[in-house]
């Protein structure tokens, strides 16, 4: 099995698998400037909350490199602008803001260094973000694996795999660890309209891993859940509020309602970097609305009539009460989440 | 507003709007033989339970015309084969079987007639099926309109309009009658993967009618329902069992679960011809599975990786307990459905 790397840094450039082209074409997108990283995040060359966080960290490193020849004051000014731009590239994924904040803190703490030294330190920090994410993925996978039966049919939504992270994945990382530990799995992958990350990316990753999988339209899941054909549902998150409400790819909330109605375990798998301790509930979470063409066109081909209005929110919020557990690298959080979150926060 | 006619009979040929090509191309598909009608139903040139029923009735008429020059015995033999073929063209829509049964009954009752006279009678009966469906649509629309508020946001699934019938539609017929009666409507139309009948056909019909509409991915509906943005949900049915369980386009069941969880009225709009009084519950309903390419490809363009397995059921079954009411041309049935159905049956 070849290892999937959503991004890698190579001497002054960030090489990303161009996820817009998968699975039909496996080509790289190379960013040499922070603005190219900003574009890559916006246009979903790279997506998935943890992957976006790592990309943004490297974006700051590319900016630092870009401005290395300026004097300190201009360097700092330009760097600050890069931080601002990257921070705004997508609104919902909290890892993005987390990564930018981490880089800003590092810069502030080391502002007495010379430009070149500071630039080197920033790159070092971006590498750290990546290495940490890999370890976090393994830890989440191991914790999550404890809730997977020896023979299990798992339902997934969107893509939460290697492509969404810089490691083995969040929810799909749990699937990988269960598979590696010898469990007998069948994965139903929701295609995840409108961007079809399940149909494109999760299907591709599962095929590469040799994990038995079936692709379904999003609305097929409800019948499978009712008919007892799903043992556990694993989803990722783009932002988890302090009370356990979780923003994730549109369609997650719907699954959670059906899971709750029919008593099927529903787990959110997300690193602690995805938790926004400051937001008290899902109501505080900004939901990104994306272009109408994501709905009216597929593969650049229009299928809906000209002139039809579209409502296209990228995410929805699943209330904590619908979530069986939140799998983090520190263990599995259970209700009451506000207490569990507060306890977790004290350990970070 | 030009009137949309899903099919019309013209001297030896059945002219259908080719729904595979809508909304980008408005072209006709012309069937001159019953086998072409069978193909049109199978390949979804025409779809929607009532429209399929009418098409099948005309298919029998085309067969009769085709075999008019044979002697009586061969005519009857070939006609019987046509009835068999048309009856099997799709497995779930009960109107198809209903229409074939009606034509067979007519043939049996008039088997003493000469070939030409019998053929003329068959065509007459197909016209009757069409005219009746138009009247039934209006009656359903009027009954359904009684549950629509003066200012209402309505959620629809799949296409249940003029294209799915030979009149104004079933669920979309209710929307039309509400609109014609001066109500202030906004319709959220589910795109309805995998075949996108909502995105292609319902969006097209609503634009033609000038009814304010927004297209959404199927999984967006859940959040709209929870957030109180939907006043009423109207869906069609392909087969209603004797206890009120309703088979309809995949995704209907999911909506019903969310509607029930959040107390939003959920109506099935279906003519009595869609009721299969013989099947005691949804478990008796055969669910058609369709080709993997409906999921892996859109507009003939592949987006999912080669080799991925697909599960593609065309319908799901919504249990009677999730249904607020079943709008028929005879009025609105309410729980307990078994009693309501039995009472209805006695009037037919």
Interface residues (C-beta under 8 A of the other chain):
Chain A: X23 X24 X188 X191 X193 X194 X196 X199 X200 X203 X204 X206 X207 X212 X213 X214 X215 X216 X217 X218 X219 X220 X221 X222 X223 X226 X250 X251 X253 X254 X257 X258 X260 X261 X295 X296 X298 X299 X301 X302 X303 X304 X305 X307 X308 X309 X310 X311 X312 X313 X316 X317
Chain B: X23 X24 X188 X191 X193 X194 X196 X199 X200 X203 X204 X206 X207 X212 X213 X214 X215 X216 X217 X218 X219 X220 X221 X222 X223 X226 X250 X251 X253 X254 X257 X258 X260 X261 X295 X296 X298 X299 X301 X302 X303 X304 X305 X307 X308 X309 X310 X311 X312 X313 X316 X317
